[in-house]
Amino acid sequence: MLITVAVFLGAIGALMGSDVLHTLHPYIFFTGFGNLAILILNRYLTSAIYSELAIDTEKQMRYIYGVLFAVVLVFFSVWQHWPLLKALAGLLLMFIVLSPLREILSTLSLASIWKEVSVRYYIFDVLFLLNANLGLFTLGLKEAFPDTGLIPFFVTQSAYFLGSSFPLSISVMGFLYTYVWSRSPKKEIIQQFFSIWFYIFVGGVLVFLIVILMGNYTGMMLVSHLLTLGVIVLLVGFARYLFRFFHSQFRHPALAFLLSGLAMLLATSAYGIMNIYFFEPFGSVPPIREEMMWIYHSHTHAALLGWITFSFIGMVYIVIPAIVRGGSLDILRSEEALSRLLPDSNLSAAFRQLTVALLSTTAVLLGFFLESDLLLAVAGLVYGGAVYYSVKNLKNAFSRQLQEKKKNL
């Protein structure tokens, strides 16, 4: 729902030429969805691996209310130009994120965390999220008191958005390992690859941030090309895995969403390399030459609409049906996590949803290249509808399963 709202606001902003909506929609995406994806969904994924990390549903509901309140604060901050509300939202989110982090670190030893490759990803995405919320807090203070000089130069709106995207990317990598490749015949090789990829990906992200701040062109190019090479290996390997899975079992739309997300990550990387080529010194507005801003916007939207959203829709089509069907995390702990948990009609509908989402995402990227606000608006509205369809499709599937249970009784 938060992604849908963010996309609709962006589409309407393009149609109306509203600077407020242009500024607001990525804040809603990262402040709302970015935090809830890690606080709620990832908490379930971590608990599915370590049963001692019991889920406290009342506490999770408080997380949801807290994040939604932070979204409201950010909304009024942008709308009314009250930056201190942005700082307050960042401070609130920092306290919220510290709670699950403290639970995990106080329950699990470092040895047990490091033993499970996927948990390394799940832990570091929480740490990166904490850092992103710190960025929101300091950004609000910097905007409220611009002349103090206490906040570092690298605390900018773009830096906050960039920092907020990293925990979501790390989360997807952990999920891909747990529910896809770890179940392949070559488990030991896959485990070694994802263990090495953890250091390359997480370390590369950290180094990339440093070289961006330094404005080191060579460093940015080297790191970006290394990460792109890793993405190509992931994409080709996942495509081969998907081919075998579809032929030996059934066509799972969640895996198709995840594959499409990886393809969009490759597009994000390509746009990112082009972005670096036209890069201006950090903190410049705009961040690259004016006539090349379509590359910058294509880079960010290929990441948000493509890589992140596609991947999390795929994750939702696995995690939510597993929890609803079993009433617990048992299915996620078993080999049945990738089984046929939804009726065939709903699986087919999910593939049609993916087709619409892919076409509308391509139209959005084309809209930036053509500088067509009308195309951006129409494609954005269609894309938002495609994202919202996840809610409708899952509700229809669950109501149909409930009716079948009643008939059997």
N, C-alpha and C positions, 0 to 999 in steps of 0.2 A: 504494500500500500504506500509506503514512504517513497519507494522508487517511482511508482506511478505518479504521485503528487509532484515529485521533483521534475520528472520528465514533462508533465503537463504544464508546469510553471515555466519551464524552459521553452516549450513550444509556443505558449501564449506570449512569452517575452519576446521571442523572435518575430511574431506576428505584429505585436504592438510597438516594438522597438523600446521596450521598457528596461532601463538600466537596473531598476530595483529587482525585477524578476530574473534578469540575467545574472545578477550577483547572488540572488537568494537560492536558486535551484541547486547549485552544487553544495551549498551549506546544508540544505535539508538532506541531500543524499548522504553526505559524510557524517554529519552530526547525528542524524536519525538512523538510517540504515547501517552505516558503518559501525556504530556502537552496538546496535541490537544484534547484528550478525555475529559479532564476536561474543557478546555477553550471553546471548541465548543459544544460538545454534551451535557455536563452538563449545559451549559448556556441556551440551548434550554429547557432542562428539568425543570430548575428553572423558566424560563419565562412562561412555560406552566402552572405552578401553580400560579404565580403572574404576571398578565398581565401588571402591571405597569413597569415591568422590560423589556422594549421594546428591541428588537434585532436590533443592528446596524450592518448590514451586511458588510459595508465597514470596520468597526473596526475589525470585525471577520476575514476578509481577511488579515488585517495587522497582526493579531495574527498568522495566518497560515504562512505568509511569515517570520515573526520573528522566529517562532519555527523551520521552515525549515533552516533558516540561522544558528540558534544555532546548528542544527544537522550537518551542514557543518563544523562549528567550531570544534565540538567534533570529527568529522571524521578526520580532519587534526591534531587535538591534539593527538589522539591515533596513527595515522599513522606515523607522523613525531616526536612524543614524544615532543610536545610543550604544556606543561601543562597549561601555561597561557591562551591559547585559551579555554581550558576547564573552567577556572575561568571566562573568559569573557562571555562564553555561559551561565553559571549559573547566572551571574549578569544580563544579558539581559533577561533571563527567569523570574527572580525575578521581574523585572520592568513590564514585560508583565502580569504576574499573579496578580500583585497589582491592575491593572486597573479594571478587572471585580469584584474583591473583594471590591474595593472602591465603585463601582456602586451599588452592592448589599447592603452593609452596610449603604450607604447614602440614599438609597431608602426605605429599609425596617427597621422597628423597631425591636429591639431584641425580643419583645413580639410576633410580627407577625412571626418572624423566628422560634421561639420555639413552636409556636402553631401548625405548620405543621411538622410532624415527618420527612417526607422525606427531607424537606429543611434543617433540622439539619444536615443530612448526606451530602447534597450537599454543605453546607457551610464549613463543616469541611474538606471535601476532598480538597477544594481550599486552606485552611490553611495548611494542610499537604503537598500539592504540593508546596506551598511557602517555607516550611521548607526543602523539598527535593532539591529544586533549590538552596537554601542557602548551602546545603550540597555539591552540585556540585561545587559551587563557592569556598568554603573553601577547598575542595579536590584538586582543581586545584592549589590553593595557596600553599597547603602543599606539593604537588608534585614538584612545582617550587622552593620552598625554604624549603627543608626538615630539615635543621639544625637550623632553627630559634626557634623552640619550642613554637611558638605562637598558632599554631593550635592544638586543643585537640587530644589526642591519639585515640579517638573513631571515628574520621573522616577518614574513609577508603572507598575503592571502594565498599566493601560488604555492608557497612552501607548506602551508597548512594542508592544502588539497593534496599535494604530492605525498606528504607524510601520512595522510589518512588513507591513501590508496594502498600503501605497503602492507599493513596488517591484513587487509582483505585478500591481497595476492598470496601472502604467506599461508593464510588459512586454506585457500583452494589447493595449494601444493600439498599440504598435509592430507587433505581429503582425497586427492587423486591417488596418493600412495596407499592410504588405508583401504579404500573401497574399490580400487581398480587394480593397480599393478601388484599389490601385495598378494593378490589372489591368482596371479599368473603362474604358469609352470616353473618359470625361472625366478623363483622368489628370492634366492640368495643374491643373485646378480642385481635384481631390482632394488633390494634393500641397500646394497653397497652404492648403487647409483644415486638413490635418493638421499643417502647419508652424505655423499660427496656434494650433491646438488644443494643440500641444506647450507653448507658452508659457502658455496659459490653464490647462491641466490641471496641469502641473508647478508653475507659479507660483502657481496657486490653492491647490494642496496646501500649499505652503510658507506662504503668507499665512494659510491656514486654521489651520495649526498655531500661528502667532503669535497670531492673534486668540483662539484657544481658551485659550492661556496667559494672555493679557491679560483673558480673561473678557468680551470686547467683544461684546455681544449683537448689535448692529447689523452689525458686521463679519462675524460668523459667519453671519447671515442673508443678507447680500449675496453672500458668496462661495458659500455652499451653493446659493442660487438660481441663480447664474451657472453653476455646475458642472452643476446639474440641467438647465438649459436646453441646455447642450452635450450632455448625455447623451440628451435627447429628440431632438435633431438627428441624433445618431449612430444611435439606434434606428430612427427613421423612414427614414433614408437606407439603413441596412443591410437593413431589411425590403424596401425597393424593390429593392435589389441582389439579394437572395436570391430574390425573386419572378422576376426576369428569369433568374437563373442556373438555377433549378430548371426553368424552362420551356424554356430553350435548350440545357441540357446534361443534368444528372441530379441526383437528390436526394442531396445530400452531407450526411451526418449531422453532420460537423464544423461546417459552417456553421449548422446548426440549433442545435447546442450553443452556438455563439458568439452567435447571436441571442437564445437563452434567457438567456445570461449578461448581455447588455445589458439585457434586460427586468428581470432581477433587480437590475442596477445602478440602474435607475430606481426600483425598490422600495426599494433601499438608500438612495438619495437622499431619497425621500419620508419614510422612517422617520427619516433623519438630521435633516431639517428639524423634524419633530415632536420629536425628541430635543433639539434646540437650544431649542425653546420651553419645555421643562421642565428646562432645564440648570441644574445647581447649580454653584457656584464650583469651578474646577479643583482636583482633588485630593480632592473630597468623596466619601464612601462612604456610600450608593450615589451614582453620578454624576448621577442625576435623582431626582425624588420617588419614594418607595418604591412607591406604587400605580401608577406609570407605568413601572416597570422592564421591563414586557413590551415597551415600545417600544424600549428600549435593546437588549434581547436580540434582538428581531426585526431591528433595524438591523444588528447584528454578524453574525447568522446568514444574513440575506439576502445579505450581502457574501461571507461565507466559503463557505457551502453553495451559494449561487446564482451570483453574479457571478464569483468567483475559480475555484471548482471546475468549474463548467460550462464556463467559457472555456478552462481548461487541458485539460479532457478533449477539447474540440474541437481544441485545438492538437495534442494527442497523436495524435488520429486523422488528422492531416495529416502531422506531422513523422516519427513512427515508421514508418508504412508507406513513406514516401518513402525513408528511410534504408535500411530492410530491403530494399525492392525494388531499389534501385540500388547498395547496398553502399557508398554515398558520399553526398556532399551535392549531387550534380549535379542530381537531380530538384528539390530545393528551390530551386536556382538557375534552373530553367527554368520554362516555362509549364505544365508537367505536374504541378506541386505540388498542384493541385486536381483532378487527373484521377481516374479510377476505379481506385484502387490496391488496393482490397480487393474480394473476391467480393461479389456482390449479397446473398447470404444474411447475410453479416456486416454489411453496410450496413443492412439491414432490422433486424437485431438491435440495432444501435446506436440506431435510432430508438425501438425498444421500451424500451431502456435509458433514453433521454431522457425518455420518458413516465413511467416509474416514478420517476425522479429528480425530475421536476417535481411529481408528485403528493405524494411524500414530503416535499419541501421545503415545499410549501404546508401540509402537515399539521404540520410542525415550527413554522412561523410561527403556525398556528392554535393549537397547543399552548401557545405562550407567551401568547397572548391569553386562552385559557381557563384558564391556569395548571394544565394537566393534565400531570403527570409521566408518566402512563401513555402518553398520546398522544405526548409527546416521545420516550419510550423506543422505542415501536414504530416510529414514523416514522423515528427516527434509525437503528435497525437496518436497516430497509428501504433507507434512503438509502445507508448504508454498503455494503450488498450491491450496490446499483446502481453505485456507484463502483468496487467491486472487479471488477464484470463487464467493465470495460474491459480488464483484464489477460486474463481468460478469452477474450473475444471476439477480441482481437488474436492471442493464441496460436493459437486455432482457425483464424484466417484464414491465418496464416503457415504452419502445418503443412499446411493444405489446398493452399496454393500450392506448397509444397515437394514434396508428393506429385504434383501435376500436372507439375512440372518433371521429376521422376524418370520419369513415364510417357512424357513427350515424348522423353527421352533413350533 
